[in-house]
Amino acid sequence: MAGKVDEKAITPMEKDYNEWYQDIVLRAELADYSPVKGCMVIRPHGYRIWEKMHDALDAMFRETGHKNAYFPIFIPLSFLSKEAEHVEGFAKECAVVTHHRLGAKEGGGVEPTPDSKLEEPLIVRPTSETIMYSMYSKWIKSYRDLPLLLNQWANVVRWEMRTRLFLRTTEFLWQEGHTAHATHEESWDEVVKMLGIYARFAEEWMAVPVFTGVKSDSEKFAGALKTTCIEAMMQDGKALQAGTSHDLGQNFAKAFNVKFQTEKSDWEYCWQTSWGVSTRLIGALVMAHSDNKGLVLPPKLAPIQAVIVPIYRDAAQKEAILAKANEIFGKLAGAGFDVHLDDRDNVSPGFKYNEWELKGVPLRIELGPKDLEKGECQGVTRVALTELKEGERVPRIAIPLDSVAEKVGEILDQFQKTLFARALKFRDSKTSVAASYDEFKSKLENGGFFWADWCGCPECEAKVKEETKATVRLVPFEETTLGDKCFVCGEKAKTKALWARAY
Amino acid sequence: MAGKVDEKAITPMEKDYNEWYQDIVLRAELADYSPVKGCMVIRPHGYRIWEKMHDALDAMFRETGHKNAYFPIFIPLSFLSKEAEHVEGFAKECAVVTHHRLGAKEGGGVEPTPDSKLEEPLIVRPTSETIMYSMYSKWIKSYRDLPLLLNQWANVVRWEMRTRLFLRTTEFLWQEGHTAHATHEESWDEVVKMLGIYARFAEEWMAVPVFTGVKSDSEKFAGALKTTCIEAMMQDGKALQAGTSHDLGQNFAKAFNVKFQTEKSDWEYCWQTSWGVSTRLIGALVMAHSDNKGLVLPPKLAPIQAVIVPIYRDAAQKEAILAKANEIFGKLAGAGFDVHLDDRDNVSPGFKYNEWELKGVPLRIELGPKDLEKGECQGVTRVALTELKEGERVPRIAIPLDSVAEKVGEILDQFQKTLFARALKFRDSKTSVAASYDEFKSKLENGGFFWADWCGCPECEAKVKEETKATVRLVPFEETTLGDKCFVCGEKAKTKALWARAY
């Protein structure tokens, strides 16, 4: 689909943040709306980001002893019901399979045939605790089988009425880790360890700073004792939950009879965890870094890290320039960079600049006749373009041709750091302590994260949500207060909490 | 799940091939039955094989210009119906989603709520032509957008009444390539190119020799002009279709209005292809190479390529041996091998040998005090164990410790070749020309592939299938005859065909 950049301008984020987000996702060809309500198509440019996320996370899961497996997409209705909170949490958004055959319909077309109705309906998995733990119950016999550390990369379905590309879709892709341990201490260590991996991934790969902590009871996973999370700030000052790690206690172990024989030959229920991140992270990536010119991507996750744009006027120039451009391509590809040589003849360099700017390529490498004479090429980073005013000179970095791979490596490393620093600075500038509930309400209109003391009761949380649409994003692992009173009711504070509006 | 080798003996394949297959799959922990009818669980040892298959194939797809994307799992019922043959082919095996919410059931439990019934039922994708091409119709505007070369790694569902682990399951994992081209010549080239990639993968990675050719009309993909395939022989002499590549012509392009504007500004329908392989390949791998002792895997796809088993009598020996074993592990891991050091203390070396034999590790490396003295370790290949008679001495290969990585590399390369040669020799010994239909029928009882001339009419094909359960596996790309008469009806032969019973 080369050469097809939609000429409609991107809605500026200051004008309409939601429109801006949608424009970026569609025009950078990350995803598209599908004819199936609530489901999206992930296009190659978006899917490649997911593949790079997969590779980075999967390596970290393996290093910590986890193995991948695959469990059925269908869950018998009765399984979902075995853990009371769990079915309560997911019942309202289930895709239900009731038939297994189509037959001719009176008047033409086809329809599900009545005689193929299933005795027990099947649920398309919204998450896999139930189906997986029914197997764990079979596999785990003794303490020697523990810990059992599995992960699954899969699609899941949660029926959504109001959807947004990547952020909230009926079907999405994710990974779900599911582990079983002999003690609660061990399983809690796992919960924290995996949250740490998510935080590291968010900060070091996505260049998105995150707060880590524990969800309030009203926001925890249906069936968990405790949900821990990472929370990131988007450029409109709203929070986005970017990953969760759950302490399931023995709730599911009891529902699915996941028991083991201890060294002393007693039988005990396992202690379990589950943890996941999804294609939602791609939405977070877009919202955290992109600008009004298009996508901005961290080099570690960019499908194309550098694009070479040759510049020439005539056939003689073209030959020399393309020869050198190919040489640069070879050097960069050989050094392991994801590089693209844009040698299209039917569009101008300016058109190419715009296209790759829109698509978020971190580094553009320009190569013209003058550069060739000087034995260099010119690097322009995507991050430098964000601040560039209309009419300002584009900041170019001279890159010597004889050390192009080393220099490109340095530029991309620096880019990754700059992007994180920029996001961190923004988040810190929008994170403050709310001196009072009134101050909180007035400041919240401009977005941001607010630390404020909370008594811990669900009534205060509900009141804030109703009046401001803000929620408790997390409380710290080590509960601590700023002062002594809940900023809502004035009763004794239990802990400070991070409050914000969220996606 | 260490240390839990089921002590029940594997059913010998000569006694009951199907039981043998199931024993291998379950006991080597490749997969397990799930509580969902027809669906299996792919366990880590099996899933790792799929991941290695994915990586090898995906690299070949990329090299040939394909990109990955992801399309919705749900297909509107009306889409499936747009191509007449297509819906006919898949209607009988569809999982149909009809509701999107659960509610309390009278008398307890939950059920799909009547008011959440979908206006149009959704089909869980059995294959994605329809949903993908509805998007292609939107994306493709001009000849400049062609060829469009996409691939998807996904799960699909085809309701199966009689299932077998990996070979035939209601849900399975696969990749499906879907391309659109400007001319039939180009799309046919793609069909042949991708079949070539499958054949290369089967032979060079799986070590399974395959015949390539074209399916008869009765066996082709529902909606295709032509289906090409690779066919492999299992150890019971039956055929297994291991991959298909379809020439879709303009059938789906017409049904989904996938048009492009030519250089001359005319509008034409695209020419399309689709091609896929699935987790069925894991079943093929098991059936092609394994023996009565367990799994035999080609080194290129084995989750663990080499296992180190330390042997010692006392604590002093243990320390020295484990130190050296760790050194070997480091050298092999550093050289890129998937190596495992089995340093369990609670089971004997013999127990470990059996377990890794069962799980198909290509190379076992034994390290005992005498080996240490000599500065070597002992390699035992899994393939050498197949022929080993009870009481015979295990053939050990002395591996010098100072060149362990090089030597292991050589052994594994040789292993890969030996495995292919063994499978090829077996297939060739069971492939012959059928002189007459009677001879064919009698020889078929012992399994095998048979070349025989065919008039090309579906009646003869149906007769053979009814009388012998054998089918036309393929006809050659270049049709050619052995003699001049159809071996069934005696009429003029159109081409020779490969006949066999199949999975």
Interface residues (C-beta under 8 A of the other chain):
Chain A: M1 A2 G3 K4 D32 S34 P35 V36 C39 M40 V41 I42 R43 P44 Y47 R48 W50 E51 K67 N68 A69 Y70 F71 P72 I73 F74 I75 P76 L77 S78 F79 L80 S81 V87 A91 K92 E93 C94 A95 V96 V97 T98 H99 H100 R101 L102 G103 G109 V110 E111 P112 S116 P121 L122 I123 V124 I131 S134 M135 K138 W139 K141 R144 D145 L148 L150 A154 N155 V157 W159 T170 E171 L173
Chain B: M1 A2 G3 K4 D32 S34 P35 V36 C39 M40 V41 I42 R43 P44 Y47 R48 W50 E51 K67 N68 A69 Y70 F71 P72 I73 F74 I75 P76 L77 S78 F79 L80 S81 V87 A91 K92 E93 C94 A95 V96 V97 T98 H99 H100 R101 L102 G103 G109 V110 E111 P112 S116 P121 L122 I123 V124 I131 S134 M135 K138 W139 K141 R144 D145 L148 L150 A154 N155 V157 W159 T170 E171 L173
